[in-house]
Amino acid sequence: MNGKFVAYYRVSTNKQGLHGLGMDAQKESVRNFLNGGQWELTGEFAEVESGKIKDRQELKKALDLCRKKKATLLIAKLDRLSRNAAFLLNLQESGAKFVAVDMPQADNFTVGIMALVAQKEREMISDRTKAGLAAAKRRGTRLGNPDPTQAIKKAVETNVARAKQYAENVLPVIREIQKAGVTSLRGIAGCLNARGFQTPNGKDFAAQSVKNLLDRALAGA
């Protein structure tokens, strides 16, 4: 593969960033694809964001750099496009060229068709959900939680459990960073951000958020 490229990586949740085709796996896939050619990777952008969010700052930055450098946008998997209407629209409007590692022959026409199919599937799911709720209401089924206090308590417990699990999952990565000689909280935060990790709230790591994560992980040890 020859030319200039800008890589874009995305996962929907922090958990996906640690398992499956997460950030690290996407980066490895891109590098394997480029290996052996005369290429220049002019930039890499990564974010943990739901496909439902239209305003993706890192995607915008990647497309801006493509325009400035006259580079090709490079992604690891085509489903980063086909399941993501906002991604496709931004890509088409920018006029940027793109290559998907898992399907390099795909063009804007192919991706456009796949996006339309995905959009139709989402609409059908939404319609079925609404129809099911309406039918349940007609049958007299009481929708929603009758005990708001209990619902709030359960939601808080769920969030705490998720944060704890995330901390335990990320702890091995932090240990790896520490073994490499980075021991300060600020330094660890910088390494995590560079690898594409974010806090459970979807924000960049800072020294305090690293400390909080370590406290949660060690409390469960």
C-alpha positions in Angstrom: 0.0 0.0 0.0 1.4 3.4 -1.0 0.5 7.0 -0.3 -0.6 9.1 2.7 -3.1 7.8 5.2 -5.0 9.0 8.3 -6.2 6.2 10.6 -9.5 6.4 12.5 -10.4 3.9 15.2 -13.7 3.7 17.1 -15.4 1.4 19.6 -18.9 1.9 21.0 -18.1 1.3 24.6 -15.1 1.3 27.0 -15.5 -2.5 27.3 -15.2 -2.9 23.6 -12.0 -1.0 23.9 -10.5 -3.8 26.0 -12.0 -6.8 24.3 -12.8 -8.0 20.7 -11.8 -5.7 17.9 -10.9 -2.9 20.3 -8.5 0.0 19.8 -5.3 -2.0 20.0 -6.6 -4.7 17.7 -7.8 -2.1 15.1 -4.4 -0.4 15.2 -2.6 -3.7 14.6 -5.0 -4.5 11.7 -4.2 -1.2 10.1 -0.4 -1.6 10.5 -0.5 -5.1 9.1 -2.4 -3.8 6.1 0.1 -1.0 5.5 3.1 -3.2 6.1 5.5 -3.6 3.1 4.5 -0.5 1.1 5.8 3.0 0.7 3.3 4.8 2.9 3.1 7.6 5.4 0.7 7.5 8.3 0.2 11.2 8.8 -2.2 10.9 11.8 -4.2 8.6 14.0 -7.5 9.4 15.7 -9.4 7.2 18.2 -12.5 7.6 20.3 -14.9 5.6 22.4 -18.3 6.7 21.2 -21.7 5.2 20.4 -22.7 4.9 16.8 -25.8 6.9 17.6 -23.8 10.1 18.4 -23.6 12.3 15.3 -21.1 14.8 16.6 -17.8 13.0 16.7 -14.9 15.3 17.3 -12.1 12.8 16.5 -13.8 11.8 13.2 -14.0 15.5 12.2 -10.3 15.9 13.0 -9.4 12.9 11.0 -11.4 14.1 8.0 -9.9 17.6 8.3 -6.4 16.2 8.3 -7.3 14.1 5.2 -8.2 17.3 3.4 -5.1 19.1 4.4 -2.7 16.3 3.7 -4.6 15.0 0.7 -4.6 11.6 2.5 -6.8 8.6 2.5 -8.9 7.8 5.5 -8.1 4.3 6.8 -10.3 2.2 9.0 -10.0 -1.4 10.3 -13.5 -2.7 9.6 -16.2 -1.7 7.1 -18.9 -1.9 9.8 -17.4 1.2 11.3 -19.1 2.8 8.3 -22.1 0.7 7.5 -23.5 0.8 11.0 -22.8 4.4 11.4 -24.9 6.9 9.4 -23.1 10.0 10.8 -19.7 8.6 9.8 -20.8 7.9 6.3 -22.4 11.3 5.8 -19.4 13.1 7.1 -17.2 11.0 4.9 -19.1 11.6 1.8 -19.5 15.4 2.4 -15.8 15.7 3.1 -14.9 14.2 -0.3 -12.2 12.2 1.4 -11.1 8.9 0.0 -11.3 5.9 2.3 -10.0 2.3 2.6 -11.4 -0.4 4.9 -8.8 -3.0 5.8 -11.4 -5.9 5.9 -12.9 -4.9 2.5 -10.4 -2.7 0.5 -12.4 -3.0 -2.7 -15.5 -1.3 -1.2 -16.3 2.2 -2.6 -18.8 4.9 -1.7 -21.5 3.3 -3.7 -21.2 0.0 -1.9 -21.0 1.6 1.5 -24.0 3.8 0.6 -26.2 0.8 -0.1 -25.0 -0.9 3.2 -25.8 2.2 5.2 -29.3 2.4 3.7 -30.0 -1.2 4.6 -28.7 -0.6 8.2 -30.8 2.5 8.4 -33.9 0.6 7.3 -33.2 -2.2 9.9 -32.9 0.5 12.7 -36.3 2.0 11.6 -38.0 -1.4 11.6 -36.6 -2.3 15.1 -37.9 1.1 16.3 -41.3 0.5 14.8 -41.6 -2.9 16.3 -40.6 -1.6 19.7 -43.2 1.1 19.6 -45.9 -1.3 18.4 -45.0 -3.7 21.2 -45.3 -1.0 23.8 -48.6 0.2 22.4 -50.0 -3.3 22.4 -48.9 -3.8 26.0 -50.5 -0.5 27.0 -53.8 -1.6 25.4 -53.7 -4.8 27.4 -53.5 -2.8 30.6 -49.8 -3.6 31.3 -48.3 -1.0 33.5 -45.1 0.4 31.8 -42.2 1.8 33.7 -40.9 1.2 37.2 -43.6 1.7 39.9 -41.0 2.4 42.5 -38.8 5.4 41.4 -36.6 5.2 44.6 -35.8 1.5 44.0 -35.1 2.2 40.3 -32.6 5.0 41.2 -30.9 2.8 43.8 -30.6 0.0 41.3 -29.2 2.3 38.6 -26.6 3.6 41.1 -25.6 0.1 42.0 -25.3 -0.9 38.4 -23.1 2.1 37.6 -20.8 1.3 40.6 -20.5 -2.3 39.5 -19.7 -1.3 35.9 -17.1 1.2 37.1 -15.5 -1.5 39.3 -15.4 -4.0 36.5 -13.9 -1.5 34.1 -11.2 -0.7 36.7 -10.4 -4.4 37.1 -10.2 -4.8 33.3 -7.9 -1.8 32.8 -5.6 -2.6 35.8 -3.4 -5.0 33.7 -2.8 -2.3 31.2 -1.7 0.1 34.0 0.6 -2.5 35.4 2.2 -2.9 32.0 2.7 0.8 31.8 4.2 0.9 35.2 6.6 -1.9 34.3 7.7 0.2 31.4 8.9 2.8 33.8 6.0 5.2 33.9 4.9 5.4 37.6 3.4 8.8 38.1 -0.4 9.2 37.9 -0.1 11.9 35.3 2.3 9.8 33.2 0.0 6.8 33.4 -3.0 9.0 32.4 -1.1 10.2 29.3 -0.2 6.6 28.3 -3.8 5.5 28.6 -5.0 8.4 26.6 -2.4 7.7 23.9 -3.7 4.1 23.6 -7.3 5.3 23.1 -8.6 4.5 26.6 -11.2 6.7 28.3 -12.8 6.8 31.7 -16.1 5.1 32.2 -17.7 8.5 31.6 -16.1 8.7 28.2 -13.5 11.4 29.2 -9.7 11.5 28.9 -7.8 10.2 31.8 -6.2 12.7 34.3 -4.1 11.9 37.4 -7.1 11.9 39.7 -9.2 9.6 37.4 -6.2 7.1 37.4 -6.1 7.2 41.2 -9.8 6.6 41.4 -9.6 3.7 39.0 -6.7 2.1 41.0 -8.6 2.6 44.2 -11.6 0.8 42.7 -9.6 -2.1 41.3 -7.6 -2.6 44.5 -10.7 -2.5 46.7 -12.0 -5.5 44.8 -8.7 -7.4 45.0 
